Amino acid sequence: VLNEGYGAGVRPIVDATTLDLGRDMTILRDVADRVDLQILASTGHWLMPSPTLAARTAVQLTEQFIQDLTVGADGTNLKAAVIKVASEDEVVPFEERVLVAAAHASRVTGASILTHSAARRRIGEQQAAILEREGVDPSRVVIGHSDDSPEFDYLDGLARRGYGLGMD
């Protein structure tokens, strides 16, 4: 199926699976070795952190993201290419630390950021405000699940600020 996508012009694909969701760099490499298209892995964090992750500071998270992007992830030399972050009904303190860490890691490495957001609650605006406060270029960010909102002013506002809108 992936090679059919390649034949139809798909290049590359992003696997937005973060470590906490079970990302496995060796499986991604094995799949990538069998198909024609490039698979870009993600660092970052989704929702519901483990107690160990919840205790990490923004600096510690930044260091982890940079390591995954520049040295290798999951104990391999295989590097992530994008940073995935997530917020649902509100941006809770841990998620804000993840956003800050993603911003800092993006500024250091140039990696793009892909968000999971609850568009029906306009969470992308809150994510954007944090990322902008931390100096991220909006053109390096895709606000995910934007198609969940029927509010044109929300979508138009993010797009006018320079954000990509992810449509699932």
N, C-alpha and C positions, 0 to 999 in steps of 0.2 A: 504494500500500500504506500509506504514512504517513497519508493522509487516511482510509483505512479504520480505522486505529488511532484517529484523532481521533473518528470516528463511533462507535467503541466506548467512548469515554471516556478515552482516553489523553491526558494533559496533564501537563507537557511531557515531552520525552525528553532524556536526557543523552547526548551523544556523548563517550565517555571516551577519545577519541584525543588524545594529547598531541603536542607538537611533534616529539619524537623518533620517533613512530610515523607521522608524515606529516600531522598536523593541517593543514588549510588553511581558514582562516576565510572566504575568499571563496567557496569551494565550499559551506561550511555556510550562508552567507548566501543563496547562490543557491538551495539546496534549501529553506531556510526561507521564501523568497519564493514558492515554488510550492506549499507545503502549509499546512494550517490550524493545525497545532500548532507550539508553540515548541520550538526546538532549543537546548539549553544546551551550550556548548562547555567544554572542560577546559583548564586549565593543569596544570603538574606534570611528572612524568617517570615513564616506565615502567622497564623493566629494561635492562641492557646500555648504559651511557652511552658516548657517543663520547669520545675522549681530551679534547676541549675541554670537554665537560660534566663529565667526571670530575674535572677540575682545579678546578671552581668550588667556592667555599666556601658554607657555609649562608647567609651574608649575601648573596652574589651570587645564589644561587638564590631567596632570599626576595624580593629586589628584582625579579627577572624575573617571579615569580609575581604579585606585587602589580601590576606594570606590566600584565601580561596581564589582570588582573581589573579594573583601574581606568582604564587609559588605552586599551588595545587590544593585540591580539596579531597576530603575523605582519606587522607593518608597517601594520596597519589600525587604524581606530578601533572595531573590533568587539571586544567584551570577552568574556573567558571568564567562566564563572559558578561553576564548581566546580574543585577541586584534586584531581588524580589522582596517587596514589603507588603504588609496587609493591615487594614483597619476595617472594622465592620460597623457597628452602630455608633461608635464614637472613637476618637483616638485616645486610648487609655495610656497611662504613663509608660508602660513597657513598649508599646507600639511607637510612641514618640521617640524613645531611645533608639529603636530600630530605624526610624526615619532619619534621625540625626546621624546615626552611624552610616546609613546608606548614603546620605549626602556627603559625608566626609570621605568615605571610600570612593564614591563617584568622582569627587573633585581630585583625589590623589591618582586614581587609575584611569579616569575617563570613561568608566563603565556606565552604561545606561541603566535606568531604574524602571522597573515595571511594578505597578501597584495593583493590589486587590483592594477594591473600595466598594462601599455600599452607596451606589449612585442615588438610590431613592432617598438617602439621608444627606446627600451632597457632601459626603466624606472626602471626595477628591479635592474640594476647596480647602479643607483643613490640612490634608496631606500637602497640597501645593504651598500653603502658607508656611509650613514647617520647612519644606525643602528650599523655598525661596529665602527664608530667614537664614538658612545654613549655606547659602551661596550656590545652589544648584541651578544650572541653566535649564529652564523648562523644556527646551528642545531635546534634552537628554532623557525625558520622562514620558512614559505612557501611563495614563490614569486608566486602570482596568475596570471592566464591567460598566463602562459608561453607557452602554446600550440599555441598562436597567432603568434609566431615567427618561421620562418623557418631557422633562423640563428643558426647553430649548435654551433659556437664559443661562442655566447651569452649564450645559455643554458648550454653548457659544462663549461663555466667560472663560472657561478653561482653555479652549482653543485659541481665543484672542490673546491669552497670556503666553501662548507658545507651547502648550502641552499637547501631546498626542492623545487621542481618545481610543482606548482599547475596546473593541466590540467582540463579544463572544457569540 
